[in-house]
Amino acid sequence: MHYKQDAAATEKDSGLLSYFDDIVRDNKLAPAVLVAALSACATETVLLNSERIERRFGSYGIDVLASEAGLRRSSLYSASGESRICRTYAVVRFTAEPDKSYSPEHTKVLAGNSLGEVFRANGWKIHKQTLHIGSLDMGAGNSSIVKLMNLSENRSLALHIYQLLLAKGDRIFEYAMIVEAHHPDYLSESDLLDIYRYTESESLSAGYLAELGGLIINNRNE
């Protein structure tokens, strides 16, 4: 199941690229943080979304809904009969200058493969540097994400915003900034707080959160 992005949505996403870049610049990880993340990569055993979805619901797949100019929207789903239920809706802003050392994996990701699975399969460690954990009220809007998740329109979704880091050997790279909204039957805000290290003092500003939340709420993939 693939969805086409209309011209207005494409223009909007193109404008959001500089916005994501602002967030990355303002939250640029200090060398000490990267060293700490490298140590965490060596020991962490947190499941990938793909692994957790398959364990909980018995199946996993990914639909890339839109991909353009370094910005990708995707639905991580489980199957229910002939239907696909989105368990995680993800917006990924890839780094503007991917490193050559992971270019083969990056090419596979851009081709529509699962990000975590590709890098894990090729010996990379993955670390999620959390910038925000919270909830997002979907309100009464006609969001396509609500439809993908087969939910009523007034549900609240757990929101996770993080920088994804890749590590191999003694090197670590900032690969992408990711915004994820999770199906209520999959992950709650409380679940995310149990899984990931996070303090509110490290969170994004209210302005950034409003814009990124709007990126989810106002999504239109037909």
C-alpha positions in Angstrom: 0.0 0.0 0.0 1.7 3.2 -1.2 0.3 6.7 -1.0 1.0 9.5 -3.4 1.8 12.9 -2.1 0.0 15.8 -3.7 1.8 19.0 -4.9 0.7 21.1 -1.9 2.0 18.5 0.5 5.3 18.2 -1.4 5.8 22.0 -1.2 5.0 22.0 2.5 7.5 19.2 3.1 10.2 20.9 1.2 9.7 24.0 3.3 10.0 21.8 6.4 13.5 20.7 5.6 15.0 24.0 6.7 12.9 23.8 9.8 14.2 20.4 10.7 17.7 21.7 10.1 17.1 24.5 12.6 16.2 22.0 15.2 19.2 19.8 14.5 21.5 22.9 14.7 19.9 24.1 17.9 20.2 20.6 19.4 23.6 19.7 18.0 25.0 17.0 20.1 28.2 17.9 22.0 31.2 15.6 21.7 30.7 14.4 25.3 27.1 13.4 24.5 28.3 11.5 21.4 30.9 9.7 23.5 28.2 8.7 26.0 25.9 7.6 23.2 28.7 5.5 21.8 29.0 3.7 25.2 25.3 3.3 25.3 25.3 1.8 21.8 27.7 -0.9 23.0 25.3 -2.1 25.7 21.7 -1.2 24.8 19.3 -4.0 24.0 16.2 -1.9 23.1 14.1 -3.5 20.5 13.7 -2.0 17.1 10.1 -0.8 16.3 10.0 -3.6 13.6 11.0 -6.2 16.2 8.5 -4.9 18.9 5.6 -4.7 16.4 6.2 -8.2 15.1 6.5 -9.7 18.6 3.3 -7.9 19.9 1.1 -8.3 16.8 2.6 -11.3 14.9 3.6 -9.4 11.8 5.4 -6.3 10.6 5.7 -4.3 7.4 6.6 -0.9 6.2 4.9 1.4 3.7 6.8 4.4 2.5 4.0 7.0 2.1 6.1 9.8 0.7 9.8 10.4 0.1 11.4 13.5 -1.2 14.5 15.6 -0.7 15.7 14.0 2.5 12.3 13.8 4.1 10.4 10.5 4.4 7.0 9.6 5.8 6.2 5.9 6.5 3.7 3.6 8.2 5.1 0.8 10.2 2.2 -1.6 10.3 0.9 -5.0 11.4 -1.5 -7.1 9.3 -5.0 -8.0 10.4 -6.5 -10.2 7.7 -6.4 -8.2 4.5 -6.0 -4.9 6.4 -2.8 -3.1 7.5 -3.0 -1.3 10.8 -0.4 1.5 11.3 1.3 1.0 14.6 3.9 3.8 14.2 3.7 6.8 11.8 7.2 8.1 11.3 8.5 11.3 9.7 12.3 11.0 9.1 14.6 13.9 8.2 17.9 12.4 7.0 21.1 14.3 7.6 21.9 16.7 4.7 25.4 15.1 4.2 25.3 11.3 4.7 28.7 9.8 5.4 30.2 7.5 2.7 30.9 4.8 5.3 27.2 4.0 5.4 26.1 4.9 1.9 25.2 1.3 0.9 22.8 1.0 3.8 21.4 4.5 3.3 20.7 3.6 -0.3 18.6 0.6 0.8 16.7 2.8 3.3 15.9 5.3 0.6 14.6 2.4 -1.5 11.9 1.7 1.1 13.6 -0.7 3.4 13.3 -0.6 7.2 15.9 1.7 8.6 16.6 -0.2 11.8 16.7 -3.6 10.1 19.1 -2.5 7.4 21.7 -1.0 9.7 21.5 -3.8 12.3 21.9 -6.4 9.6 25.1 -4.7 8.5 26.7 -4.4 11.9 25.7 -0.9 13.0 24.7 -0.1 16.5 21.7 2.2 16.8 21.0 4.8 19.5 18.0 7.1 19.9 18.9 10.4 21.6 15.5 11.4 22.8 14.5 15.1 22.5 10.9 14.7 23.5 8.3 12.2 24.8 4.7 13.3 25.1 1.2 12.9 23.8 -0.5 14.3 20.8 -4.2 14.9 20.7 -5.4 14.2 17.1 -8.5 16.3 17.7 -11.5 16.2 15.3 -9.5 16.7 12.1 -9.7 14.3 9.2 -6.2 13.0 9.6 -5.1 10.2 7.3 -3.0 8.8 10.2 -6.2 8.2 12.2 -7.5 6.2 9.2 -4.2 4.3 8.8 -4.5 3.4 12.5 -8.2 2.5 12.2 -9.0 4.8 15.1 -11.7 7.2 16.1 -10.7 10.8 15.5 -10.5 12.0 19.1 -7.7 9.7 20.2 -4.4 10.8 21.7 -1.2 9.3 20.4 2.2 8.9 22.1 4.8 11.1 20.5 8.5 10.4 20.4 11.0 12.8 18.8 14.7 11.8 18.7 18.0 12.0 16.9 19.0 8.7 15.5 22.8 7.9 15.9 24.8 5.2 14.1 27.9 3.6 15.6 30.4 1.1 14.4 33.8 0.6 16.0 34.9 3.9 17.6 32.9 6.1 15.2 29.5 7.6 15.6 27.3 9.5 13.2 24.1 11.6 13.5 22.0 10.0 10.9 18.5 11.5 11.1 15.9 13.3 13.2 12.7 11.3 13.6 9.2 12.1 14.7 7.0 9.1 15.6 3.3 8.9 16.6 2.3 5.5 18.0 -1.0 3.6 17.9 -2.6 3.6 21.4 -2.6 -0.3 21.4 1.1 -0.3 20.7 2.9 2.3 22.8 1.7 4.8 25.3 3.6 7.8 26.6 4.2 5.9 29.8 5.7 3.0 27.8 8.1 5.3 26.0 9.2 6.8 29.3 9.9 3.3 30.6 12.0 2.4 27.5 14.0 5.5 26.8 16.2 7.8 28.9 14.6 11.3 28.9 14.4 14.4 31.1 12.2 17.3 30.4 15.2 19.7 30.7 16.5 18.2 27.4 13.2 18.7 25.6 12.4 20.8 22.5 10.9 24.3 22.9 7.1 24.8 22.8 7.4 26.3 19.4 9.2 23.3 17.9 6.8 20.9 19.5 3.8 22.8 18.1 5.3 22.7 14.6 6.3 19.0 14.7 2.9 18.0 16.2 1.3 19.9 13.4 3.3 17.8 11.0 1.5 14.8 12.3 -2.0 16.2 12.8 -2.2 18.0 9.5 -0.8 15.2 7.4 -2.7 14.5 4.2 -1.7 11.4 2.2 -4.3 10.4 -0.2 
